[in-house]
């Protein structure tokens, strides 16, 4: 009898509800109204071309050859090309060392790869994925080159993590073939693929990319185009909230400890070290430009960059790293924090010294929830459950909490709104609740509405905001 009761109790627990929600949400991501129900057949993708052999490009190439798809990798010179190919070899050798692949399999997979310095071998590619640095002019030039070099049905994808696709394809006449294929690092390991569409992207291309995701064993979410798209835009307040708390007096290492204890793989400062400060500063500028009214501009990372602290790769970031890349706190970090605080013109807030772990978690994640609500309301994301899948599979949000929206909904829209509203009075616009959240809170409504779109949209006459319905 006790075993039966305990089983029922487990089934009714919040963890059980969260995991069941994630299970079904994950299986719903590839069902796209007015796209996947049109009867379109995915075209065969036999050859992929990758532009850029850096960490992302080599990881994407690895993902394709692991799924037995021919890959051609392009770089600007022999040195960069050899470095990219060696990264791919190292990725494959890692599988051999772990017993997931034989040496014979390794040779077979590697035979699918070729490296080039021009576009000649792109002529019969079925899909091209651009994976160069976040430089708009460079990306625009590459897409113009691709339009001249590839066949008329080739899919042109970009792995950009922040730049609006409409800008990238601005100088081409083939915008119906342009799509975002945003992988997460390391690309051959992380399970999420964010497929980004504009109003011009054809339904056929979306169906093709959904099939590619299946072939390379990724879970896709299809989203609209804006700065940061769905996943990175939703999470841009994550690091900014942490920076705000530090400027106002909280300890970096305590914040990281609390967030890791909550269930994240690592805290925001350890994550910043892993990603690298150069990337963080570059992407942050995009958010400052697009969403200036709700950004908190901590100068801490920039100050540390000026001291040649670039993160884990240089053995010095928010943490110090030994030769085995093991992290340890750095007592010198206090002087950088003090300088950042002075530049921000703020003082330590005694109230923050009394924060519980729960308070810290909420001050870090409720701004993420707030931005996720905007993403949903604007139609950038199709449904709230897609954002839950994205937060778990793309950003490491704990699956036993069901995803960032499901977790927030378990606390209640009114509670989330009230907390954000109170913080906004003390710390400014960064915490100001959005209209979607305010509307849900005032009605006592769920943050996970049954309709596909936000509260201001008529789901009965649903037409996806960012995708024209056409066969391509």
N, C-alpha and C positions, 0 to 999 in steps of 0.2 A: 504493500500500500504506500509506504514511504517513497519507494522508487517511482511509482506512478505519479505521486504528487510532485516529486522533485522534477520529473520530466515535464509535467504541465507548467510548473513554475519557470523552468528554463525556456519553454516555448513562448511563454508570455513575457519574458524578460525584455528589457530594452535592447540588449545585445542581440538577442534572437531576432527581434523586429528589424533591427538595423541591418543584419547580415542578409535577411530575406529580402529586404528592400534593395540592397545592392545586387543580389543575385538576379532579380527580375529587371532591375534598371539596366544592368549590363547587357542583358539579352534584348532590350528594346532600343538600343542606340542606333541600330542599322535599319530600323523601320521609319522611313521618312515619308510622311503624307505628301501626295502629289508628285512624288519622285520615284520611290521604289514600287509603287503600285501602278505604274504606267505600262508595265509589260516589257520594259527594255531589257535586252540581254547584254550582260557585260562583255566587252570586247577582250580578246586574248592579249595579255601582256607578256610578250616573249623576251623583250629586251628593254632594259632600263639604262638610262644615262644619268650620271651624277656630275654636276658641276661643283667642284670644290672638294678637296680631300682632307679637310680638317677633321676635328673630332666628330662633328655631326655628319659630314659627308661620308667619312669612312665607316661610321656606324650604320648609316642608311644603306650603303653598299653592302655591308656585311649582312644586314637583314634580308636583302634581296637574294644574295647568293646562297644563303642558308636555306632559302626556299626554292633553290634551283632555277633562278631567273638570271639570264645573262646580263652582265653589268659592264658598262664602259665608264671609267672614271677620268674626268678631265681636270688638269691643273694648269697653272700658268708657266711652270718651268719644271725641269727634270728633278730638281731638289725637292720641291713641294710634292711632286707626283710620287717620288720614291718614298717620301715620308708617309703619304696617305696609304700607299700600298702596304707598307710595313705595319701600319696601324691595323689594317684589315687582316694581315697575316697573324698579328698578335691576338686579335679578337678570336680568330679561328683556333689558334694554338691553345688559347685558354679553355676552349671546349674540349680539345684533345686531352689536356692535362687533367680536366675534371671527369674524364671518362665518358663524356657525352658524344664524342665523335672519334672515329678511328683515324689513323694516319692516312689510310686510303681514302676515307671520306674527305679529309682535309685537302688532299691533292685534287680530288674531283671538284670540290667547291671552288678552290682557287683557280682551277682551269676556266671557270665561268667569267673570270675577271680579266679585263685588259685596261691598260692605262694609255691616255693620249694627251697631246698638247694642243689639238685643234678639234674642229667640229666634224671632220670627215666621217667618222664612224657613228655620228648621231643621225645620219640620214635614214636609217631603218629602225631607229629607236621608237618604241611605242609610248614611252613616258620619259620625260626628263625632269629631274628634281634639282633645282638650284639650291646650293647649300653654302653660300659664301657669307662674308661678314655683313652686318646690318648697315649697308651703305646703299641708299636708294638709287643714286646715279649709277653705281656699278650694276645693281640688279636690273635697272632699266636697259642698260647697254646689253647685258647678257640675254635678256628676253628679245631684244631686237635681233641679236645674232641668231638666236634659236629659231625665230620666225623665218629667217633666210635659209637656215641649214637643215631643218627637219621637214618630214613629210606633212601633208595637210591635215592628217588626223592625229598627229602626235599630241599627247597631253603635256602641257607646260605647268609644272608644279613648282612652288617655292616653299622652302623650309623656314622662311622668316618667322620670327616669334612675335614681332610687334608691328611691322610696317603694313599699312593698309594695302591690300592687293590691288585696289583700283589705281593706286599710284604706281605700283610696280609695272602694271600692264598698260599704262597710259599711252605709251608710244608704239603700241602694236595694233594690228588690225584683226587680231585673233583672240579677243577677250573672252569669247565663249569657251576657249580651250584652257584658260588660265584658272588655276585652282591652288589653294594652299594645301600642302602636305606637311603639317607641322609635327615633327617627331620630338620626343623628349629624350634627354641625354641620360645614359648612353643609348643611342637609337636602336641598337640591336638587342637591347635588354628590356627597356621600358615598354610596357604593354599598350600604351595609348597612342592613337594617331588622330590628330585634330584635322579634319578635312574642312577647309575654309572656302566659302563660295561668295561670289559677288552676284549682282542681279544679272550679269551677262553669262555666268558659268552655266553651261548646258547641263540638262538632266542626265544625258548620256555620260558625261565626264564624271558626274557625282556617282552614278551607278558603277562606272569603271573603277573609281578609287575605292569604293566600298568593297568591291571584289578583290582589289589589290591588298587592302587591309586584311581581309580574310586569308589570302594566300600567304602573307608574311606574318600571320599570327598576331595581328594587332586588333585591339578593340577600337572601332572608330566612333567619333562623335562628329556630326556635321553641324557647322556653325557659320555665322555671317562674318563679314569683314569689318573690322574696326581696329583701332590701335590695341594690340594685345590679344585680339580675338576673344574667346571665352575664357580659356584657362589662365593665361598670364594676366589678362585684364582683371579677372576675378581676384587673383592673388597679389596684384601689385600693392594693395594696402598692407599686406602681411609684413613685409620688411619695413615699410614706412611706420607702421604702428610700433614695431620694436624700436626703431630709431627714436620715435617720439618719447617712448617710455624711458629710454636711456638718457636723453637730453633732460628729462624732468627728474632724473635721480635714480632710476632702477639699475641694478647691476647686470651687465651683459651676460655673465655666466649663469646667473640665477634665472634669467629669462629663458636661456637655452635649456637649462635643466627642467624647468616647469613645462615647456612645450614638448620636450622629449618624453617626459613622464605622462603627458596627455595622450601620447601615442604617435606623434610624428617621428620619422626616422632620425631627425636631428632638429635642433633649434634654428631660428632664422639667421643667427650670426655664424654658426658653423656651416650652414648652407651657403651663405654668402662667400665664405672662404673657399668652399668646394667649387662653386660656379666661377669665381674669379671677379675681382673688383672692376676690371675693365668692362666686362660684359654688363655688370650691374649698373655702372654709371651710364653706359650708352643707352640701355633700355629705359632707365629712369628718366632720361631726358625726353624720351618719346611720351611718357606719361605726363611729365610736367607740361609739355606742349599741348597735349590733347585734353587733359583733365586738371587744369591749373587750380581750379577752385577747391578741389578736394585732395590735394597732395600735401604731405608734410615733408618739407625739404631739410632733412638732416644732412649736415655736411661731413659727418664722421667718416664715411667711406672715402670721400674725395681727399680729406686731410691725410688719411693713411696712405692713399695712393701717392701723394706728394712725397711721402717718406719711403717710397719704393716698397711698400707693403701691399702686395697684390693678391694675397690669399694663400691657399694651400700650395699652389705651384711654386711660390717663392719661399716656402717654409715660414712665412710671416704674414699673418692677417689679424683677425680678432684673436686667434690662437697662435701659439708657436708649434711647429711641426718638426719631429725628428726625421731621420732618414727613412724610417718605416711609415712615415706620414701619420704618426700618432699625435693627437692634439693635446696640448696642455695650456692652461690659462697663462696669460702674459701680464705681470704686474704693471708693466709700462703702459698698458692700455688706458689707464686712468688719465694720463696727460692728454691723450687724443680726445677723450670724452669731454674733458674740461674745456678744451679749445672749441669743440663742436657746440657745447652748451653756450659758451660766450658768443659765438658767431650767430647762434639762433636767438640770442637775446632773452633766454629764459633762465629761470632759477630752479633749483631742486624743490620739489613739491613734497612737503612733509606727509600729505595724505597718501602719496604713493608708497611710502615706507610701510604703510599698514595694509597694503593689498594682500589678499590671500592668493593661493595658486589659482583658484577658480577665477578670481578677478583678473589676474594676468592673462589667463587663457582667453577670457571674454574680450578684454581690451585688444588682444592681438587678432582674434578671429571674427569678432562682430563687424569690423570694417570690411572684412572679406565677404561676409554674408550680405552686407549692405550693397557692395559692388556686384555681387552675384544676383541680387534682386534687380539691379539696373540692367544687367546683361539679359536677364529673363524678360523683363518688361519691354526692352527695346527690340526683342525678337532676334538678338544675336545668338541666343541659345534656343533650341526648339522646346525643351521642357526642363523642369527643375531636376528631374532624375538624371538627365545628361550631365548636369553640373556636379551632381553627386559622384557619378562614375569618373568624371574628369578630375575631381579633387582627390579621389583615392588613387587612381591609376596614373595620373600625371604629376601630382604634387605630394603624394604620400600621406594624405589625410587618412586616419585610422579607419579601416573597413568596418571594425566592430562598432563604429559610431554612425555608419550608414551613409557617410558623405556630408559635406559641409551644410547643405540645405536641410537634409533630413535631421541632422544633429540640432540645428538651430530651431527647426520646427518642433522638435521634442521639448524645447525650452519654452516655445511660444512666441509668436510674432510680437505680441504686446510687450513681453519681457525684453526682447532684443531691442525693440524700438525705445522703450523707456530708458534702458541703460545707455544707448547711443546718444539719446537726446540729452541726458544728464552730462555726459562727458563733453558733448559739443559746447555746452555752456562754460565748461572749465578750460577746454583745450582747442576750441575753434571748429571751423568748417569740416576738418578732416573726419570728424565723427558724426556729422549731421545726417540723420536718417533720410533716405530717399523717399519719393512719393509712393512708390510701390509698397515699401515696408510700412509707411504710415497708414496707407489705405487698408492693408491687411490687418494691421494692429487695431485700427479703429473699429473694424467689423468683427474682430475676434476670429478672423479667417486663418486658414492654414497657409504656410509659405509654399506648400506643394499642391497648387490648384489642379483639379482634374482636367481643366481645359489646357490646351497646348500653349496658349499665349498669355500675356500678362493681363491684369484686371481691366485695362482700358481697351481691350481688343475683342472683337466679336469672333469667337471660335467657330460659329456656324458658317460664316462666310470665309473660312480660313484660307488665305493664300500666303505662303511663306514669304516673309518680308524681303529676304535677300536672294530668292531664287525664282526667276521666271520659269513657268512650267512650259518647257518645250523640249522636243526630242533631241535637239543638237544635230 
